[in-house]
Amino acid sequence: MSVSGPRYAFGPFQLDVGESLLLRDQQPVPLTGKAFSVLALLLERAGHLVEKQELLERLWPDAFVEEAVLSVNVAAVRRALGDDERRYIETVPRRGYRFVGEVRRIDDEAQAPGPAPADLPAPLLAEPTIAESAPAEPTPPAPAGRRRVARLRWAVAAVAVLAVAVVAWRARPFGLGTPAAAVGRSVAVLPLRSLSADPDQRRFAAAMTDLLVTELGGIPALRVVSQQSSALYADSHMPLPAIARELKADAIVEGTVVREGAHVRITAQLLQASSDRQVWAASYDRDLGDTMAMQEEVAEAIARQVGVTVDPASVRTPARVAPAVYEAYLRGLYFLDEGRTDQAVAEFRSAVAADPNYGPAYTKIASAWFDRAFFGMMPPREAFPTMKEAALKAIEIDDRDAEAHAWLATEKLQYEWDWAGAEREFRRSLELNPSNSEVRHMYSHYLLTVGRRAESMAEMARAFQIDPVGLGAAT
């Protein structure tokens, strides 16, 4: 028997407190219990600041909980709403949150918001292997508009972070060696700006930012601030030293992206955070097919400027990619970010059909199949084997693909229960990219699962250091 409660409508969403149900265009949106409660409370007080302390006391009245756990749940709400641009939830720094979207209460006599989850049709099945050209039938979309860099964090918020939320523990910085005399070895990359108002160009600039952060993260001697944290300051008017203090960064990378057809130009500068002094600046002009090689060149130049010597053995030389292949890959990234996994998989398959040795597309296929399992679009027994197949193919092409190793580790942990294999893959992923906070979160969950609590806490501390603004609050 359902419990009555207020119902709210905002944008394409409806929220029924009594049924614990969030809908978008009459389709249910997955949201964990505490995240749902956060959203309900913010809607109840729409237009007014809700202090962090009040949220903590009302949601966890009988436990001590770190503020970072509240940030996890707010981030989960933002992902579910596709609230990248803060249309709904505003962060009031150091104080709390305010729901700023237009909200209306729905009368009890109004049309019911939709069927309860038990009455919904079973998920439609899609293709069994990555070899087929396209899914036989479309699957229901995942929640739209979430940042790609936060997908692994969705899993962590559901199964890992909340499992240790009530522990009275505070993350502490960890050392990464002696800082370089001039700048320091902690770097934050602010979102690269597109010099065009074209939305496609802005999406391209976002993809270039992702790629640069990934390349820098593969340099072990650097601590690269998580993009979830850095993205909060995309349009900030705060002074650079203040941004750097909040991100705990010694240096800031800023830049612009211009794309004209198959030609790409990136201009980047490295700024000393404490003084806002420019340390280095350069422009790079390449064809679209050489974009990955260009980003590696930029990352190596930045590393040299902060006093880090890049091990030649760790340097990859990405092969040139045909522009049509890279175009399909970029379209796939956009669809994946929007939660439209059918379209994303179709684009990634188009890329590998044109170039069977293009490993990044296989990695993103693995990511899409994880989404299908995690968001209930199909049973894990159907999604995870294909996810594993795609990850293994990516690793076969390039064993230094850190993300592919992370997806393989996730499959072994969550589906096969292959504990030794999962740890091996997590370690390999973090060896290749030690600055990936999402993988560190997931590895922390693994360590907790196998009873290694102290190691789990240490791994979580490292993730906090990489993502200092609150475990995904910038998604």
BANUSE-893043 format. One record per residue (C-alpha): residue number from 1; y, z, x. Coordinates in Angstrom, 3 decimals. Example, Ala and Ser with C-alpha at 12.3 -4.5 7.8 and 13.67 -1.06 7.14 Angstrom:
BEGIN
  nr    north       up     east
   1   -4.500    7.800   12.300
   2   -1.060    7.140   13.670
This chain:
BEGIN
  nr    north       up     east
   1    0.000    0.000    0.000
   2    3.338   -1.035    1.483
   3    6.228    1.372    1.955
   4    9.580    0.338    0.509
   5   12.520   -0.018    2.826
   6   15.694   -2.011    3.328
   7   15.566   -5.729    3.962
   8   18.148   -7.622    5.967
   9   19.003  -11.296    6.425
  10   20.874  -12.791    9.381
  11   20.917  -16.356   10.651
  12   17.450  -17.862   10.035
  13   15.863  -14.385   10.135
  14   14.776  -11.820    7.575
  15   13.623   -8.319    8.423
  16   11.636   -6.132    6.021
  17   11.589   -2.524    7.220
  18    8.953   -1.407    4.718
  19    6.525   -4.162    5.685
  20    7.431   -3.999    9.425
  21    7.865   -7.755    9.221
  22   10.317  -10.068   10.973
  23   10.465  -13.678    9.782
  24   12.203  -16.741   11.128
  25   12.419  -19.560    8.580
  26    9.674  -17.786    6.615
  27    7.354  -17.692    9.649
  28    6.366  -14.314   11.168
  29    7.781  -13.487   14.586
  30    5.647  -11.205   16.842
  31    7.482   -7.982   17.679
  32    6.012   -4.712   18.925
  33    6.555   -1.505   16.936
  34    9.282    0.091   19.059
  35   11.137   -3.212   19.492
  36   11.014   -3.668   15.713
  37   12.459   -0.164   15.277
  38   15.266   -0.961   17.740
  39   16.215   -4.049   15.738
  40   16.027   -2.177   12.418
  41   18.318    0.578   13.707
  42   20.849   -1.899   15.098
  43   20.851   -3.771   11.772
  44   21.344   -0.491    9.904
  45   24.465    0.119   11.997
  46   25.556   -3.534   12.278
  47   29.036   -3.918   13.727
  48   29.000   -0.437   15.279
  49   28.068    0.762   18.736
  50   24.733    2.575   18.882
  51   24.639    4.776   21.968
  52   21.617    4.598   24.256
  53   21.017    8.312   23.905
  54   20.886    8.041   20.121
  55   18.374    5.204   20.331
  56   16.193    7.181   22.739
  57   16.297   10.320   20.601
  58   15.510    8.515   17.362
  59   12.773    6.261   18.723
  60   11.095    8.733   21.106
  61   11.954   12.161   19.645
  62    9.044   13.996   21.271
  63    8.956   12.420   24.735
  64   11.092   11.907   27.812
  65   11.641    8.190   28.223
  66   13.597    6.310   30.877
  67   16.511    4.118   29.751
  68   14.715    1.185   31.351
  69   12.064    1.390   28.635
  70   14.787    1.006   26.018
  71   15.997   -2.055   27.935
  72   12.480   -3.507   27.750
  73   12.494   -3.211   23.970
  74   16.000   -4.626   23.582
  75   14.912   -7.524   25.800
  76   11.869   -8.060   23.571
  77   14.143   -8.214   20.515
  78   16.424  -10.716   22.205
  79   13.472  -12.894   23.126
  80   12.169  -12.806   19.561
  81   15.592  -13.794   18.240
  82   16.227  -16.403   20.932
  83   19.407  -14.494   21.682
  84   20.167  -15.901   25.141
  85   23.861  -16.295   24.266
  86   24.266  -12.787   22.780
  87   25.002  -14.073   19.278
  88   23.279  -11.062   17.733
  89   23.072   -8.144   20.149
  90   25.941   -7.175   22.424
  91   25.427   -4.914   25.427
  92   28.172   -2.358   25.955
  93   27.765   -1.568   29.657
  94   26.560    1.969   30.400
  95   26.889    2.971   26.726
  96   24.600    1.151   24.326
  97   24.234   -1.858   22.024
  98   25.959   -3.361   19.017
  99   24.606   -5.885   16.499
 100   27.434   -8.417   16.214
 101   25.829  -11.098   14.010
 102   26.632  -11.436   10.317
 103   24.141   -9.353    8.289
 104   23.527   -8.933    4.580
 105   21.242   -6.607    2.671
 106   18.686   -8.282    0.394
 107   18.325   -6.737   -3.076
 108   14.893   -5.545   -4.150
 109   14.903   -8.211   -6.876
 110   15.518  -10.994   -4.386
 111   12.780  -13.355   -3.469
 112   10.238  -11.747   -1.185
 113   10.687  -12.769    2.426
 114    7.210  -14.261    2.726
 115    3.514  -13.431    2.853
 116    2.287  -10.390    4.693
 117    0.501  -11.184    7.949
 118   -2.930  -10.750    6.359
 119   -2.154  -13.566    3.887
 120   -1.108  -16.091    6.496
 121   -3.352  -19.047    7.300
 122   -5.513  -18.815   10.409
 123   -4.002  -20.387   13.525
 124   -4.601  -24.117   13.786
 125   -6.799  -25.185   16.639
 126   -5.621  -27.460   19.409
 127   -7.251  -29.417   22.158
 128  -10.157  -27.828   24.072
 129   -9.368  -29.113   27.565
 130   -6.410  -30.337   29.559
 131   -8.060  -33.710   30.051
 132   -7.245  -34.917   26.536
 133   -3.975  -36.760   26.065
 134   -2.496  -34.701   23.204
 135   -3.390  -31.883   20.804
 136   -5.322  -32.925   17.736
 137   -3.108  -30.865   15.428
 138    0.186  -29.047   16.007
 139    0.119  -25.318   16.521
 140    2.667  -22.958   15.000
 141    5.637  -22.535   17.338
 142    6.163  -19.411   19.376
 143    9.473  -17.614   18.962
 144   12.155  -20.039   20.096
 145   14.897  -19.799   22.668
 146   13.528  -17.257   25.136
 147   14.162  -17.702   28.821
 148   11.124  -19.021   30.673
 149   11.510  -16.506   33.455
 150   10.703  -13.727   30.990
 151    7.343  -14.876   29.626
 152    5.204  -12.651   31.821
 153    7.499   -9.773   30.919
 154    6.513  -10.230   27.254
 155    2.963   -9.339   28.216
 156    4.120   -6.432   30.310
 157    6.280   -5.036   27.528
 158    3.282   -5.125   25.197
 159    0.539   -3.748   27.419
 160    1.917   -2.287   30.644
 161    5.388   -0.826   30.616
 162    4.944    0.990   27.324
 163    1.714    2.496   28.608
 164    3.644    4.395   31.261
 165    6.917    4.813   29.400
 166    6.653    8.573   28.883
 167    6.240    9.356   32.564
 168    9.236   11.221   33.984
 169    9.779    8.915   36.912
 170   12.741    7.085   38.337
 171   12.468    3.991   40.517
 172   13.852    4.250   44.019
 173   14.898    1.486   46.421
 174   12.372    0.376   48.976
 175   13.112   -0.940   52.433
 176   12.734   -4.541   53.489
 177   13.646   -4.201   57.133
 178   16.943   -3.836   58.989
 179   19.790   -5.660   57.221
 180   21.448   -8.550   59.010
 181   24.679   -7.395   60.638
 182   26.977   -9.859   58.896
 183   25.710  -10.125   55.337
 184   22.489   -8.278   54.525
 185   19.144   -9.459   53.247
 186   19.462   -8.781   49.535
 187   20.551  -11.950   47.742
 188   21.434  -12.655   44.109
 189   21.735  -16.205   42.794
 190   24.207  -16.528   39.939
 191   23.348  -19.344   37.495
 192   24.384  -22.688   38.945
 193   27.138  -24.231   36.834
 194   26.951  -27.698   35.366
 195   30.174  -29.678   35.748
 196   29.389  -31.480   32.498
 197   29.629  -30.325   28.878
 198   26.427  -32.246   28.098
 199   23.723  -29.744   26.938
 200   21.083  -31.745   28.840
 201   23.099  -31.269   32.019
 202   23.339  -27.520   31.394
 203   19.584  -27.339   30.921
 204   19.151  -29.278   34.153
 205   21.416  -26.796   35.975
 206   19.304  -23.923   34.600
 207   16.163  -25.621   35.925
 208   17.830  -26.028   39.340
 209   18.674  -22.308   39.352
 210   15.049  -21.435   38.571
 211   13.854  -23.633   41.403
 212   16.306  -22.190   43.949
 213   15.399  -18.589   43.029
 214   11.707  -19.460   43.386
 215   12.256  -21.045   46.797
 216   14.267  -18.062   48.049
 217   11.680  -15.675   46.631
 218    9.059  -17.273   48.848
 219   10.855  -16.020   51.982
 220    9.262  -12.579   52.602
 221   12.132  -11.055   54.593
 222   14.588  -11.595   51.730
 223   14.932   -9.444   48.638
 224   15.925  -11.863   45.904
 225   17.319  -10.257   42.762
 226   15.447  -11.259   39.624
 227   17.073  -14.032   37.653
 228   16.769  -11.852   34.544
 229   19.361   -9.555   36.111
 230   21.539  -12.236   37.707
 231   21.760  -14.285   34.507
 232   23.714  -11.465   32.830
 233   26.691  -12.402   34.955
 234   26.752  -16.142   34.265
 235   30.132  -15.993   32.515
 236   31.296  -12.619   33.731
 237   34.914  -12.035   34.715
 238   33.986   -8.997   36.776
 239   35.036   -9.028   40.439
 240   32.268  -10.236   42.702
 241   31.924   -6.917   44.588
 242   31.406   -5.137   41.231
 243   28.716   -7.623   40.199
 244   27.014   -7.206   43.549
 245   27.034   -3.403   43.244
 246   25.325   -3.566   39.858
 247   22.766   -6.050   41.179
 248   22.359   -4.062   44.416
 249   22.905   -7.300   46.335
 250   24.406   -7.771   49.787
 251   25.206  -11.438   49.212
 252   25.829  -13.713   46.249
 253   24.953  -17.388   45.951
 254   27.122  -19.507   43.651
 255   27.083  -23.227   43.108
 256   27.450  -26.279   40.913
 257   25.159  -29.099   39.857
 258   26.058  -32.676   39.006
 259   23.539  -35.236   37.874
 260   24.330  -38.919   37.484
 261   21.250  -40.833   36.410
 262   18.655  -40.399   39.141
 263   21.187  -38.933   41.586
 264   21.699  -35.170   42.014
 265   24.395  -33.274   43.888
 266   24.266  -29.512   44.472
 267   27.122  -27.587   46.060
 268   26.305  -24.029   47.091
 269   28.177  -21.213   48.788
 270   27.089  -17.856   50.160
 271   29.520  -14.968   49.698
 272   29.486  -11.588   51.380
 273   29.373   -9.234   48.416
 274   31.462   -6.382   49.791
 275   34.453   -8.546   50.686
 276   34.063  -11.691   48.529
 277   34.268  -13.594   51.801
 278   32.692  -17.045   52.024
 279   30.036  -17.059   54.728
 280   28.661  -20.550   54.230
 281   29.036  -23.572   51.966
 282   27.398  -26.985   51.833
 283   26.778  -29.953   49.540
 284   23.494  -31.789   49.141
 285   23.031  -35.250   47.658
 286   19.538  -36.434   46.795
 287   17.611  -38.608   44.407
 288   16.016  -36.818   41.467
 289   12.550  -37.236   42.978
 290   13.624  -35.284   46.087
 291   15.022  -32.312   44.157
 292   12.311  -29.847   45.159
 293   12.675  -30.714   48.833
 294   16.442  -30.324   48.518
 295   16.115  -26.843   47.016
 296   13.823  -25.796   49.842
 297   16.435  -27.040   52.316
 298   19.145  -25.000   50.554
 299   16.946  -21.880   50.571
 300   16.227  -22.196   54.283
 301   19.943  -22.614   55.043
 302   20.779  -19.460   53.078
 303   18.028  -17.522   54.864
 304   19.414  -18.539   58.242
 305   22.913  -17.408   57.236
 306   21.716  -13.890   56.364
 307   19.848  -13.597   59.622
 308   16.316  -14.341   58.468
 309   14.053  -16.550   60.528
 310   11.819  -18.675   58.338
 311    8.249  -18.916   59.611
 312    7.538  -22.637   60.104
 313    3.961  -22.052   58.950
 314    5.267  -20.927   55.556
 315    7.419  -23.994   55.011
 316    6.091  -26.548   52.588
 317    7.194  -30.151   52.606
 318    7.185  -31.150   48.949
 319    6.136  -34.715   48.363
 320    8.640  -37.032   46.747
 321    8.125  -37.213   43.001
 322    8.736  -40.307   40.921
 323   11.849  -39.773   38.777
 324    9.896  -40.475   35.562
 325    7.383  -37.748   36.474
 326   10.119  -35.228   37.145
 327   11.925  -36.197   33.947
 328    8.771  -35.468   31.935
 329    8.368  -32.163   33.771
 330   11.958  -31.132   32.973
 331   11.516  -32.021   29.305
 332    8.371  -29.918   29.294
 333   10.272  -26.957   30.752
 334   12.844  -27.255   27.988
 335   10.213  -27.311   25.241
 336    8.359  -24.411   26.883
 337   11.567  -22.393   26.976
 338   12.061  -23.102   23.264
 339    8.532  -21.972   22.419
 340    7.487  -25.486   21.360
 341    4.235  -25.489   23.249
 342    2.747  -28.650   21.727
 343    5.679  -30.757   22.885
 344    5.734  -28.956   26.243
 345    2.035  -29.623   26.919
 346    2.458  -33.269   25.891
 347    5.286  -33.704   28.425
 348    3.401  -31.948   31.224
 349    0.364  -34.110   30.526
 350    2.561  -37.165   30.640
 351    3.688  -36.049   34.095
 352    0.146  -35.576   35.435
 353   -1.013  -38.805   33.813
 354    1.603  -40.634   35.876
 355    0.946  -38.519   38.986
 356   -2.396  -36.620   38.951
 357   -1.359  -34.731   42.091
 358    1.807  -33.219   40.639
 359    0.758  -29.569   40.741
 360    3.773  -27.882   39.073
 361    2.944  -29.597   35.777
 362   -0.566  -28.075   35.801
 363    0.996  -24.656   36.464
 364    3.204  -24.998   33.399
 365    0.246  -26.174   31.309
 366   -1.412  -22.871   32.220
 367    1.754  -21.072   31.131
 368    1.796  -22.878   27.783
 369   -1.816  -21.974   27.065
 370   -1.115  -18.335   27.848
 371    1.666  -18.449   25.261
 372   -0.750  -19.888   22.702
 373   -3.117  -16.982   23.233
 374   -0.521  -14.243   23.511
 375    1.522  -15.264   20.479
 376   -1.572  -15.677   18.309
 377   -1.412  -19.451   18.021
 378   -5.121  -19.661   18.815
 379   -7.961  -17.319   19.771
 380   -8.106  -16.221   23.423
 381  -11.632  -17.641   23.741
 382  -10.137  -21.107   23.222
 383   -6.867  -20.727   25.111
 384   -7.821  -18.807   28.255
 385  -10.511  -21.187   29.608
 386   -8.033  -24.085   29.487
 387   -5.375  -21.892   31.050
 388   -7.786  -21.126   33.886
 389   -8.683  -24.786   34.316
 390   -5.029  -25.768   34.647
 391   -4.234  -22.943   37.099
 392   -7.215  -23.832   39.282
 393   -6.147  -27.482   39.340
 394   -2.635  -26.490   40.431
 395   -4.069  -24.296   43.205
 396   -6.418  -27.080   44.297
 397   -3.373  -29.316   44.745
 398   -1.230  -26.637   46.396
 399   -2.702  -23.266   47.342
 400    0.846  -21.975   47.968
 401    1.790  -22.176   44.286
 402    2.567  -18.499   43.611
 403    2.931  -18.920   39.857
 404   -0.428  -20.661   39.518
 405   -2.107  -17.737   41.309
 406   -0.317  -15.350   38.921
 407   -1.639  -17.179   35.854
 408   -5.142  -17.191   37.302
 409   -4.842  -13.445   37.936
 410   -3.701  -12.930   34.344
 411   -6.692  -14.861   33.008
 412   -9.096  -12.838   35.141
 413   -7.474   -9.566   34.064
 414   -7.030  -10.171   30.357
 415   -9.992  -12.406   29.545
 416  -12.774  -12.262   32.134
 417  -12.216   -8.611   33.117
 418  -12.864   -9.694   36.676
 419  -11.056   -6.815   38.340
 420  -11.669   -7.842   41.951
 421  -10.743  -11.460   41.253
 422   -7.575  -10.433   39.398
 423   -6.399   -8.246   42.264
 424   -7.113  -10.969   44.795
 425   -4.987  -13.454   42.846
 426   -2.162  -10.991   42.199
 427   -1.993  -10.189   45.900
 428   -1.997  -13.859   46.814
 429    0.810  -14.569   44.344
 430    2.946  -11.726   45.712
 431    2.198  -12.750   49.279
 432    3.661  -16.165   48.458
 433    6.598  -14.838   46.409
 434    7.216  -11.113   46.923
 435   10.403  -11.241   44.836
 436    8.732  -12.098   41.516
 437    9.385   -9.003   39.404
 438    7.268  -10.263   36.472
 439    4.169  -10.550   38.642
 440    4.844   -7.105   40.091
 441    4.991   -5.721   36.559
 442    1.687   -7.330   35.677
 443    0.084   -6.139   38.908
 444    1.333   -2.644   38.077
 445   -0.500   -2.930   34.759
 446   -3.664   -3.989   36.581
 447   -3.417   -0.973   38.912
 448   -2.939    1.340   35.947
 449   -5.949   -0.217   34.217
 450   -8.227    0.465   37.172
 451   -6.970    4.051   37.525
 452   -4.759    3.656   40.615
 453   -1.774    5.388   39.073
 454    0.219    6.150   42.239
 455   -0.037    2.540   43.394
 456    0.971    1.396   39.923
 457    4.116    3.523   40.063
 458    4.966    2.198   43.529
 459    4.563   -1.374   42.313
 460    6.782   -0.645   39.327
 461    9.414    0.768   41.698
 462    9.437   -2.512   43.603
 463    9.876   -4.411   40.358
 464   12.842   -2.188   39.431
 465   14.394   -2.911   42.804
 466   14.102   -6.656   42.268
 467   15.260   -6.459   38.643
 468   17.879   -3.671   38.793
 469   19.671   -4.299   35.510
 470   16.904   -3.011   33.334
 471   13.561   -4.754   33.198
 472   14.470   -7.979   31.471
 473   17.696   -7.048   29.702
 474   19.116  -10.398   30.797
 475   16.582  -12.650   29.104
